[in-house]
Amino acid sequence: MQITGNDLIAAVKAESIVKQQWTAADQATINLDAMFDFLTDQLKQAQLVSVDTIISGDEPIHLAIETNLVNLPLRYASQLGKILINDPANEVNLYMFVEHPLVTHSGLRIELAASVAAYLDDEDSVKTKIAAFFDKEIATINQNLEAMEISAKS
């Protein structure tokens, strides 16, 4: 799956990205299978997609996967426009995002999962990579939260 920078910018501005969101009551009830099934169905139809699971809590945790040409959330339309304008057609990638104030100083952690083509060729290994990334970042959030709680008691 390939797209030009201008076509991606147009799709973002026209809000023609296929989006789906789920909610989990807590970390024990996250259902990545639903997210992966939806993602796979849309990618097989060559759709640009953004899927997100929100883990409820005082500070919700967002776990997201998006198609993009660069490692920025699609909601950053103006930055994407500056970076991608007039770019030739390139392979569309899948990026994994975790958003929470305790995941990084910026509150956003982004990593490349794979190209869309690689995902469709070997879904299981890419799904495993994505799940491991989410697990690692949730563990980081939990460790930072625990450290804050211990510090507050001192």
N, C-alpha and C positions, 0 to 999 in steps of 0.2 A: 504494500500500500504506500503510494507516494502522493505528495501534495506540494504545491508551490507555497512560498511564504505569503503571497498575496491572497491565494485561495483560503489559506488557514485564517488569515486576518479577517477576510470577508465572512467566513463561517462563524467566527467568534462574535463579530459585530452584529451579524444577523441572528445570533443566538440559535444557530442550526445544529449545535452540538447536542447529541442525544445524552440526556442526563437522567440519572436514577439515584435515589438516596434511600438508605435504610437506617433504622435506629436500633441500637442494642441497649437494653436496660442497664447492663454492666459488662465488665470485661469477660465474664464467663458465658455470656449469651451472644457473642459475636458470631454471625453466620456468613463466613466468607464464600461459601458455596453459592449462595444466591447472587452475590456480587460477581463472582467468576462466571456463572452461567449467563447472566445478563451481558457481561463484557464480551464473552465469546460469541454470543448470538449477534451482537452489534458489529463486532469486528469482521465476522464472516460476511456481513452485508456491506463491508467497507465504509462503515460509519465512523465519524469522529465521536468520541464518547468520553463522558466523565461520570464515574461512579464513586459514591461516597457512603461510608457507614459512620454514623455518629454514635459514640458511646456516651450515654447519659452520665451526668455527674455534676458536681459543683462547677467544674471546668470541663466541658465536654471534650472528648478526644475525637478528632476527625481522621479517618483512614480513607484515603482516596487513591484512585488510579485514573489517569487521564492520558489520552492520546495527544501528542504534541510534537513539534519539531525541536523544541528547546526545553530545558528544565525549569519552566515557569508555569505556575497555575494558569489555566485558560482565562480566569477572571482578570488577569493583568493585561487587558486588551491594549492599553496604550503602550506599555513596554514591549509587548509582542510586536506591535506595529512598527516600532523603532528598530527592533532587531531583525525582523523577518521581511521587511518591505523589499520587494523585487528579488527575493531569493528564488533560485531555480527549484525545480521539483526535487524533493529529498524524501528519504524513507521516513515514515511516521513511526514514532517510538511510543512506548508505554512508560510513563513515569509514575512512581509511587510517592505519595505524600502522607506525612503525619503532621497534624497541626494540634498544638497544645502549648501553653506557656512554658511548660517544663521540659519540652523535648529538645530545644536548643535555645540559645539566647534570642533568636529571632522568632521563636515559636513555630517554626516551619522547617521540616526536614524533607528533602527531596532526593530521590535516587532514580537512576535509570533501571527499569526492570528488564526490558528487551525491546527490540523492534517489533512492530506488529507482525511482520512476517515470521520472525523467530518464535513469537508467542503461538501463532497458528500452527507452526511446524512441530512444536514441542510444548504443548500447553502445560503438561504436568510439571516439568522442571521449572518453568517460569512461575506457575502458581506456587510451587514450593518456595521459590526465591521471594516472592511477594509476601507470603505468609510469614516466612522467617524475618523479613524486614519489619513487618508490623509487630511481630512478637518482640523483637529486639528493642524497638522504639517504645513500645508499651512498658517494657521492663525498665528502660531508662527513665520514663516518666514516673513510674512507681518508686524507683530508687530515689529520684530527686524529691518526690513528695515525702517519702519516709525521712530523708535527711532534713527537709524543712521542718517536719513535725518534731524530730528530735531536737533540732536547733531551737525551736520555739519553746520547748519544755525546759531548756537549760537556762 
